[in-house]
């Protein structure tokens, strides 16, 4: 993965939702972008994309 999927998030919620679909996964991430609470859904079609998002999420600061 060459670009960060979670760019813009200053902090993220302590949990995320991953739903498996026929052709991949839907990942729902909540957090703060520019001091506003946002919810973002992303579609991953490969395990590499999914694991990349999980790694990025794990490296971000948690919301308080």
PDB file with one MODEL, atoms N, CA, C and O in Angstrom:
MODEL        1
ATOM      1  N   UNK A   1       0.846  -1.168   0.000  1.00  0.00           N
ATOM      2  CA  UNK A   1       0.000   0.000   0.000  1.00  0.00           C
ATOM      3  C   UNK A   1       0.889   1.228   0.000  1.00  0.00           C
ATOM      4  O   UNK A   1       1.737   1.374   0.880  1.00  0.00           O
ATOM      5  N   UNK A   2       0.713   2.107  -0.965  1.00  0.00           N
ATOM      6  CA  UNK A   2       1.613   3.233  -1.103  1.00  0.00           C
ATOM      7  C   UNK A   2       1.137   4.479  -0.366  1.00  0.00           C
ATOM      8  O   UNK A   2       1.969   5.295   0.032  1.00  0.00           O
ATOM      9  N   UNK A   3      -0.158   4.657  -0.170  1.00  0.00           N
ATOM     10  CA  UNK A   3      -0.652   5.839   0.539  1.00  0.00           C
ATOM     11  C   UNK A   3      -1.389   5.408   1.797  1.00  0.00           C
ATOM     12  O   UNK A   3      -1.889   4.287   1.894  1.00  0.00           O
ATOM     13  N   UNK A   4      -1.443   6.319   2.751  1.00  0.00           N
ATOM     14  CA  UNK A   4      -2.138   6.008   4.000  1.00  0.00           C
ATOM     15  C   UNK A   4      -3.634   6.194   3.809  1.00  0.00           C
ATOM     16  O   UNK A   4      -4.083   7.230   3.318  1.00  0.00           O
ATOM     17  N   UNK A   5      -4.387   5.200   4.193  1.00  0.00           N
ATOM     18  CA  UNK A   5      -5.843   5.240   4.044  1.00  0.00           C
ATOM     19  C   UNK A   5      -6.490   6.105   5.123  1.00  0.00           C
ATOM     20  O   UNK A   5      -7.589   6.619   4.919  1.00  0.00           O
ATOM     21  N   UNK A   6      -5.831   6.271   6.255  1.00  0.00           N
ATOM     22  CA  UNK A   6      -6.418   6.995   7.376  1.00  0.00           C
ATOM     23  C   UNK A   6      -5.819   8.378   7.560  1.00  0.00           C
ATOM     24  O   UNK A   6      -5.883   8.942   8.652  1.00  0.00           O
ATOM     25  N   UNK A   7      -5.230   8.937   6.488  1.00  0.00           N
ATOM     26  CA  UNK A   7      -4.701  10.299   6.561  1.00  0.00           C
ATOM     27  C   UNK A   7      -5.805  11.250   6.981  1.00  0.00           C
ATOM     28  O   UNK A   7      -6.944  11.118   6.533  1.00  0.00           O
ATOM     29  N   UNK A   8      -5.486  12.184   7.816  1.00  0.00           N
ATOM     30  CA  UNK A   8      -6.454  13.168   8.281  1.00  0.00           C
ATOM     31  C   UNK A   8      -6.946  12.892   9.686  1.00  0.00           C
ATOM     32  O   UNK A   8      -7.349  13.815  10.393  1.00  0.00           O
ATOM     33  N   UNK A   9      -6.920  11.632  10.103  1.00  0.00           N
ATOM     34  CA  UNK A   9      -7.350  11.302  11.461  1.00  0.00           C
ATOM     35  C   UNK A   9      -6.299  11.763  12.455  1.00  0.00           C
ATOM     36  O   UNK A   9      -5.134  11.379  12.357  1.00  0.00           O
ATOM     37  N   UNK A  10      -6.717  12.602  13.432  1.00  0.00           N
ATOM     38  CA  UNK A  10      -5.820  12.984  14.510  1.00  0.00           C
ATOM     39  C   UNK A  10      -5.842  11.950  15.615  1.00  0.00           C
ATOM     40  O   UNK A  10      -4.838  11.723  16.290  1.00  0.00           O
ATOM     41  N   UNK A  11      -7.006  11.320  15.796  1.00  0.00           N
ATOM     42  CA  UNK A  11      -7.188  10.279  16.803  1.00  0.00           C
ATOM     43  C   UNK A  11      -8.321   9.373  16.334  1.00  0.00           C
ATOM     44  O   UNK A  11      -9.187   9.788  15.564  1.00  0.00           O
ATOM     45  N   UNK A  12      -8.302   8.133  16.807  1.00  0.00           N
ATOM     46  CA  UNK A  12      -9.323   7.164  16.407  1.00  0.00           C
ATOM     47  C   UNK A  12      -9.973   6.545  17.639  1.00  0.00           C
ATOM     48  O   UNK A  12      -9.412   6.561  18.735  1.00  0.00           O
ATOM     49  N   UNK A  13     -11.163   6.002  17.434  1.00  0.00           N
ATOM     50  CA  UNK A  13     -11.881   5.292  18.481  1.00  0.00           C
ATOM     51  C   UNK A  13     -11.115   4.017  18.841  1.00  0.00           C
ATOM     52  O   UNK A  13     -10.300   3.534  18.055  1.00  0.00           O
ATOM     53  N   UNK A  14     -11.380   3.479  20.026  1.00  0.00           N
ATOM     54  CA  UNK A  14     -10.651   2.287  20.475  1.00  0.00           C
ATOM     55  C   UNK A  14     -11.103   1.007  19.784  1.00  0.00           C
ATOM     56  O   UNK A  14     -10.504  -0.048  19.993  1.00  0.00           O
ATOM     57  N   UNK A  15     -12.144   1.080  18.967  1.00  0.00           N
ATOM     58  CA  UNK A  15     -12.587  -0.113  18.246  1.00  0.00           C
ATOM     59  C   UNK A  15     -12.915   0.249  16.800  1.00  0.00           C
ATOM     60  O   UNK A  15     -13.233   1.395  16.482  1.00  0.00           O
ATOM     61  N   UNK A  16     -12.829  -0.758  15.936  1.00  0.00           N
ATOM     62  CA  UNK A  16     -13.231  -0.611  14.543  1.00  0.00           C
ATOM     63  C   UNK A  16     -14.135  -1.788  14.212  1.00  0.00           C
ATOM     64  O   UNK A  16     -14.176  -2.776  14.945  1.00  0.00           O
ATOM     65  N   UNK A  17     -14.855  -1.678  13.110  1.00  0.00           N
ATOM     66  CA  UNK A  17     -15.737  -2.759  12.671  1.00  0.00           C
ATOM     67  C   UNK A  17     -15.243  -3.277  11.327  1.00  0.00           C
ATOM     68  O   UNK A  17     -14.975  -2.505  10.407  1.00  0.00           O
ATOM     69  N   UNK A  18     -15.129  -4.591  11.231  1.00  0.00           N
ATOM     70  CA  UNK A  18     -14.740  -5.235   9.975  1.00  0.00           C
ATOM     71  C   UNK A  18     -15.834  -6.226   9.618  1.00  0.00           C
ATOM     72  O   UNK A  18     -16.136  -7.135  10.390  1.00  0.00           O
ATOM     73  N   UNK A  19     -16.430  -6.045   8.434  1.00  0.00           N
ATOM     74  CA  UNK A  19     -17.446  -6.973   7.936  1.00  0.00           C
ATOM     75  C   UNK A  19     -16.903  -7.652   6.690  1.00  0.00           C
ATOM     76  O   UNK A  19     -16.394  -7.000   5.778  1.00  0.00           O
ATOM     77  N   UNK A  20     -17.021  -8.962   6.667  1.00  0.00           N
ATOM     78  CA  UNK A  20     -16.554  -9.720   5.511  1.00  0.00           C
ATOM     79  C   UNK A  20     -17.664  -9.784   4.465  1.00  0.00           C
ATOM     80  O   UNK A  20     -18.823 -10.033   4.794  1.00  0.00           O
ATOM     81  N   UNK A  21     -17.305  -9.561   3.217  1.00  0.00           N
ATOM     82  CA  UNK A  21     -18.232  -9.613   2.087  1.00  0.00           C
ATOM     83  C   UNK A  21     -17.761 -10.686   1.124  1.00  0.00           C
ATOM     84  O   UNK A  21     -16.711 -11.298   1.325  1.00  0.00           O
ATOM     85  N   UNK A  22     -18.537 -10.910   0.083  1.00  0.00           N
ATOM     86  CA  UNK A  22     -18.154 -11.908  -0.923  1.00  0.00           C
ATOM     87  C   UNK A  22     -16.835 -11.572  -1.608  1.00  0.00           C
ATOM     88  O   UNK A  22     -16.048 -12.462  -1.930  1.00  0.00           O
ATOM     89  N   UNK A  23     -16.601 -10.274  -1.828  1.00  0.00           N
ATOM     90  CA  UNK A  23     -15.421  -9.879  -2.598  1.00  0.00           C
ATOM     91  C   UNK A  23     -14.406  -9.069  -1.793  1.00  0.00           C
ATOM     92  O   UNK A  23     -13.570  -8.384  -2.382  1.00  0.00           O
ATOM     93  N   UNK A  24     -14.458  -9.130  -0.463  1.00  0.00           N
ATOM     94  CA  UNK A  24     -13.503  -8.387   0.361  1.00  0.00           C
ATOM     95  C   UNK A  24     -14.044  -8.094   1.744  1.00  0.00           C
ATOM     96  O   UNK A  24     -14.756  -8.908   2.334  1.00  0.00           O
ATOM     97  N   UNK A  25     -13.695  -6.907   2.261  1.00  0.00           N
ATOM     98  CA  UNK A  25     -14.085  -6.499   3.602  1.00  0.00           C
ATOM     99  C   UNK A  25     -14.521  -5.040   3.585  1.00  0.00           C
ATOM    100  O   UNK A  25     -14.019  -4.237   2.798  1.00  0.00           O
ATOM    101  N   UNK A  26     -15.468  -4.706   4.469  1.00  0.00           N
ATOM    102  CA  UNK A  26     -15.848  -3.316   4.699  1.00  0.00           C
ATOM    103  C   UNK A  26     -15.345  -2.956   6.089  1.00  0.00           C
ATOM    104  O   UNK A  26     -15.689  -3.615   7.070  1.00  0.00           O
ATOM    105  N   UNK A  27     -14.527  -1.905   6.171  1.00  0.00           N
ATOM    106  CA  UNK A  27     -13.931  -1.476   7.433  1.00  0.00           C
ATOM    107  C   UNK A  27     -14.533  -0.126   7.809  1.00  0.00           C
ATOM    108  O   UNK A  27     -14.540   0.804   7.001  1.00  0.00           O
ATOM    109  N   UNK A  28     -15.039  -0.021   9.039  1.00  0.00           N
ATOM    110  CA  UNK A  28     -15.637   1.216   9.539  1.00  0.00           C
ATOM    111  C   UNK A  28     -14.757   1.747  10.667  1.00  0.00           C
ATOM    112  O   UNK A  28     -14.568   1.076  11.682  1.00  0.00           O
ATOM    113  N   UNK A  29     -14.218   2.961  10.487  1.00  0.00           N
ATOM    114  CA  UNK A  29     -13.330   3.585  11.471  1.00  0.00           C
ATOM    115  C   UNK A  29     -13.952   4.906  11.915  1.00  0.00           C
ATOM    116  O   UNK A  29     -14.371   5.714  11.086  1.00  0.00           O
ATOM    117  N   UNK A  30     -14.009   5.120  13.225  1.00  0.00           N
ATOM    118  CA  UNK A  30     -14.489   6.375  13.795  1.00  0.00           C
ATOM    119  C   UNK A  30     -13.331   7.107  14.433  1.00  0.00           C
ATOM    120  O   UNK A  30     -12.415   6.489  14.974  1.00  0.00           O
ATOM    121  N   UNK A  31     -13.374   8.442  14.368  1.00  0.00           N
ATOM    122  CA  UNK A  31     -12.324   9.216  15.004  1.00  0.00           C
ATOM    123  C   UNK A  31     -12.479  10.701  14.746  1.00  0.00           C
ATOM    124  O   UNK A  31     -13.522  11.163  14.283  1.00  0.00           O
ATOM    125  N   UNK A  32     -11.426  11.440  15.054  1.00  0.00           N
ATOM    126  CA  UNK A  32     -11.453  12.889  14.916  1.00  0.00           C
ATOM    127  C   UNK A  32     -10.640  13.327  13.700  1.00  0.00           C
ATOM    128  O   UNK A  32      -9.480  12.950  13.528  1.00  0.00           O
ATOM    129  N   UNK A  33     -11.289  14.137  12.863  1.00  0.00           N
ATOM    130  CA  UNK A  33     -10.635  14.776  11.725  1.00  0.00           C
ATOM    131  C   UNK A  33     -10.917  16.265  11.853  1.00  0.00           C
ATOM    132  O   UNK A  33     -12.073  16.685  11.813  1.00  0.00           O
ATOM    133  N   UNK A  34      -9.865  17.065  12.005  1.00  0.00           N
ATOM    134  CA  UNK A  34     -10.011  18.521  12.161  1.00  0.00           C
ATOM    135  C   UNK A  34     -10.972  18.876  13.290  1.00  0.00           C
ATOM    136  O   UNK A  34     -11.837  19.735  13.117  1.00  0.00           O
ATOM    137  N   UNK A  35     -10.830  18.229  14.438  1.00  0.00           N
ATOM    138  CA  UNK A  35     -11.636  18.460  15.641  1.00  0.00           C
ATOM    139  C   UNK A  35     -13.111  18.148  15.450  1.00  0.00           C
ATOM    140  O   UNK A  35     -13.936  18.614  16.236  1.00  0.00           O
ATOM    141  N   UNK A  36     -13.466  17.386  14.444  1.00  0.00           N
ATOM    142  CA  UNK A  36     -14.838  16.926  14.217  1.00  0.00           C
ATOM    143  C   UNK A  36     -14.866  15.413  14.242  1.00  0.00           C
ATOM    144  O   UNK A  36     -13.958  14.762  13.726  1.00  0.00           O
ATOM    145  N   UNK A  37     -15.910  14.849  14.842  1.00  0.00           N
ATOM    146  CA  UNK A  37     -16.068  13.403  14.899  1.00  0.00           C
ATOM    147  C   UNK A  37     -16.534  12.908  13.546  1.00  0.00           C
ATOM    148  O   UNK A  37     -17.527  13.407  13.016  1.00  0.00           O
ATOM    149  N   UNK A  38     -15.832  11.926  12.971  1.00  0.00           N
ATOM    150  CA  UNK A  38     -16.160  11.381  11.654  1.00  0.00           C
ATOM    151  C   UNK A  38     -16.197   9.862  11.701  1.00  0.00           C
ATOM    152  O   UNK A  38     -15.519   9.228  12.511  1.00  0.00           O
ATOM    153  N   UNK A  39     -16.999   9.299  10.820  1.00  0.00           N
ATOM    154  CA  UNK A  39     -17.047   7.861  10.615  1.00  0.00           C
ATOM    155  C   UNK A  39     -16.748   7.610   9.140  1.00  0.00           C
ATOM    156  O   UNK A  39     -17.394   8.185   8.265  1.00  0.00           O
ATOM    157  N   UNK A  40     -15.771   6.753   8.866  1.00  0.00           N
ATOM    158  CA  UNK A  40     -15.343   6.481   7.497  1.00  0.00           C
ATOM    159  C   UNK A  40     -15.468   4.987   7.229  1.00  0.00           C
ATOM    160  O   UNK A  40     -15.024   4.163   8.029  1.00  0.00           O
ATOM    161  N   UNK A  41     -16.077   4.646   6.095  1.00  0.00           N
ATOM    162  CA  UNK A  41     -16.156   3.251   5.660  1.00  0.00           C
ATOM    163  C   UNK A  41     -15.270   3.077   4.447  1.00  0.00           C
ATOM    164  O   UNK A  41     -15.290   3.887   3.521  1.00  0.00           O
ATOM    165  N   UNK A  42     -14.492   2.008   4.464  1.00  0.00           N
ATOM    166  CA  UNK A  42     -13.586   1.707   3.360  1.00  0.00           C
ATOM    167  C   UNK A  42     -13.802   0.272   2.912  1.00  0.00           C
ATOM    168  O   UNK A  42     -14.117  -0.600   3.722  1.00  0.00           O
ATOM    169  N   UNK A  43     -13.636   0.035   1.643  1.00  0.00           N
ATOM    170  CA  UNK A  43     -13.729  -1.319   1.093  1.00  0.00           C
ATOM    171  C   UNK A  43     -12.317  -1.805   0.782  1.00  0.00           C
ATOM    172  O   UNK A  43     -11.558  -1.138   0.080  1.00  0.00           O
ATOM    173  N   UNK A  44     -11.982  -2.966   1.310  1.00  0.00           N
ATOM    174  CA  UNK A  44     -10.678  -3.586   1.051  1.00  0.00           C
ATOM    175  C   UNK A  44     -10.920  -4.833   0.204  1.00  0.00           C
ATOM    176  O   UNK A  44     -11.770  -5.663   0.526  1.00  0.00           O
ATOM    177  N   UNK A  45     -10.163  -4.949  -0.877  1.00  0.00           N
ATOM    178  CA  UNK A  45     -10.337  -6.119  -1.730  1.00  0.00           C
ATOM    179  C   UNK A  45      -9.202  -7.131  -1.569  1.00  0.00           C
ATOM    180  O   UNK A  45      -9.228  -8.208  -2.165  1.00  0.00           O
ATOM    181  N   UNK A  46      -8.206  -6.771  -0.755  1.00  0.00           N
ATOM    182  CA  UNK A  46      -7.107  -7.710  -0.514  1.00  0.00           C
ATOM    183  C   UNK A  46      -6.761  -7.712   0.975  1.00  0.00           C
ATOM    184  O   UNK A  46      -7.029  -6.753   1.700  1.00  0.00           O
ATOM    185  N   UNK A  47      -6.165  -8.806   1.400  1.00  0.00           N
ATOM    186  CA  UNK A  47      -5.706  -8.885   2.788  1.00  0.00           C
ATOM    187  C   UNK A  47      -4.651  -7.826   3.069  1.00  0.00           C
ATOM    188  O   UNK A  47      -4.594  -7.285   4.174  1.00  0.00           O
ATOM    189  N   UNK A  48      -3.818  -7.525   2.081  1.00  0.00           N
ATOM    190  CA  UNK A  48      -2.772  -6.515   2.245  1.00  0.00           C
ATOM    191  C   UNK A  48      -3.385  -5.151   2.589  1.00  0.00           C
ATOM    192  O   UNK A  48      -2.896  -4.454   3.477  1.00  0.00           O
ATOM    193  N   UNK A  49      -4.454  -4.778   1.884  1.00  0.00           N
ATOM    194  CA  UNK A  49      -5.138  -3.516   2.193  1.00  0.00           C
ATOM    195  C   UNK A  49      -5.723  -3.541   3.603  1.00  0.00           C
ATOM    196  O   UNK A  49      -5.574  -2.583   4.360  1.00  0.00           O
ATOM    197  N   UNK A  50      -6.388  -4.638   3.949  1.00  0.00           N
ATOM    198  CA  UNK A  50      -7.002  -4.774   5.264  1.00  0.00           C
ATOM    199  C   UNK A  50      -5.956  -4.675   6.371  1.00  0.00           C
ATOM    200  O   UNK A  50      -6.140  -3.928   7.331  1.00  0.00           O
ATOM    201  N   UNK A  51      -4.874  -5.415   6.246  1.00  0.00           N
ATOM    202  CA  UNK A  51      -3.826  -5.382   7.265  1.00  0.00           C
ATOM    203  C   UNK A  51      -3.146  -4.024   7.333  1.00  0.00           C
ATOM    204  O   UNK A  51      -2.733  -3.590   8.408  1.00  0.00           O
ATOM    205  N   UNK A  52      -3.024  -3.343   6.181  1.00  0.00           N
ATOM    206  CA  UNK A  52      -2.453  -2.003   6.160  1.00  0.00           C
ATOM    207  C   UNK A  52      -3.299  -1.018   6.955  1.00  0.00           C
ATOM    208  O   UNK A  52      -2.765  -0.201   7.705  1.00  0.00           O
ATOM    209  N   UNK A  53      -4.622  -1.095   6.791  1.00  0.00           N
ATOM    210  CA  UNK A  53      -5.526  -0.222   7.559  1.00  0.00           C
ATOM    211  C   UNK A  53      -5.438  -0.545   9.039  1.00  0.00           C
ATOM    212  O   UNK A  53      -5.401   0.364   9.868  1.00  0.00           O
ATOM    213  N   UNK A  54      -5.404  -1.815   9.382  1.00  0.00           N
ATOM    214  CA  UNK A  54      -5.286  -2.199  10.799  1.00  0.00           C
ATOM    215  C   UNK A  54      -3.995  -1.666  11.404  1.00  0.00           C
ATOM    216  O   UNK A  54      -3.993  -1.193  12.540  1.00  0.00           O
ATOM    217  N   UNK A  55      -2.903  -1.739  10.658  1.00  0.00           N
ATOM    218  CA  UNK A  55      -1.623  -1.244  11.158  1.00  0.00           C
ATOM    219  C   UNK A  55      -1.673   0.270  11.355  1.00  0.00           C
ATOM    220  O   UNK A  55      -1.229   0.777  12.385  1.00  0.00           O
ATOM    221  N   UNK A  56      -2.214   0.992  10.371  1.00  0.00           N
ATOM    222  CA  UNK A  56      -2.335   2.446  10.505  1.00  0.00           C
ATOM    223  C   UNK A  56      -3.200   2.821  11.703  1.00  0.00           C
ATOM    224  O   UNK A  56      -2.835   3.696  12.488  1.00  0.00           O
ATOM    225  N   UNK A  57      -4.347   2.159  11.843  1.00  0.00           N
ATOM    226  CA  UNK A  57      -5.265   2.415  12.957  1.00  0.00           C
ATOM    227  C   UNK A  57      -4.561   2.186  14.293  1.00  0.00           C
ATOM    228  O   UNK A  57      -4.725   2.970  15.228  1.00  0.00           O
ATOM    229  N   UNK A  58      -3.790   1.128  14.379  1.00  0.00           N
ATOM    230  CA  UNK A  58      -3.092   0.786  15.614  1.00  0.00           C
ATOM    231  C   UNK A  58      -2.000   1.807  15.970  1.00  0.00           C
ATOM    232  O   UNK A  58      -1.643   1.937  17.141  1.00  0.00           O
ATOM    233  N   UNK A  59      -1.474   2.520  14.992  1.00  0.00           N
ATOM    234  CA  UNK A  59      -0.402   3.502  15.235  1.00  0.00           C
ATOM    235  C   UNK A  59      -0.938   4.887  15.587  1.00  0.00           C
ATOM    236  O   UNK A  59      -0.172   5.746  16.024  1.00  0.00           O
ATOM    237  N   UNK A  60      -2.245   5.122  15.404  1.00  0.00           N
ATOM    238  CA  UNK A  60      -2.824   6.426  15.706  1.00  0.00           C
ATOM    239  C   UNK A  60      -3.176   6.558  17.185  1.00  0.00           C
ATOM    240  O   UNK A  60      -3.405   5.568  17.880  1.00  0.00           O
ATOM    241  N   UNK A  61      -3.212   7.800  17.643  1.00  0.00           N
ATOM    242  CA  UNK A  61      -3.601   8.097  19.014  1.00  0.00           C
ATOM    243  C   UNK A  61      -5.077   7.784  19.210  1.00  0.00           C
ATOM    244  O   UNK A  61      -5.880   7.978  18.298  1.00  0.00           O
ATOM    245  N   UNK A  62      -5.443   7.295  20.407  1.00  0.00           N
ATOM    246  CA  UNK A  62      -6.846   7.012  20.726  1.00  0.00           C
ATOM    247  C   UNK A  62      -7.542   8.288  21.186  1.00  0.00           C
ATOM    248  O   UNK A  62      -6.934   9.161  21.805  1.00  0.00           O
ATOM    249  N   UNK A  63      -8.840   8.371  20.866  1.00  0.00           N
ATOM    250  CA  UNK A  63      -9.627   9.507  21.337  1.00  0.00           C
ATOM    251  C   UNK A  63      -9.794   9.420  22.848  1.00  0.00           C
ATOM    252  O   UNK A  63      -9.745   8.335  23.429  1.00  0.00           O
ATOM    253  N   UNK A  64      -9.987  10.548  23.463  1.00  0.00           N
ATOM    254  CA  UNK A  64     -10.169  10.550  24.927  1.00  0.00           C
ATOM    255  C   UNK A  64     -11.556  10.966  25.309  1.00  0.00           C
ATOM    256  O   UNK A  64     -11.879  11.021  26.496  1.00  0.00           O
TER     257      UNK A  64
ENDMDL
END
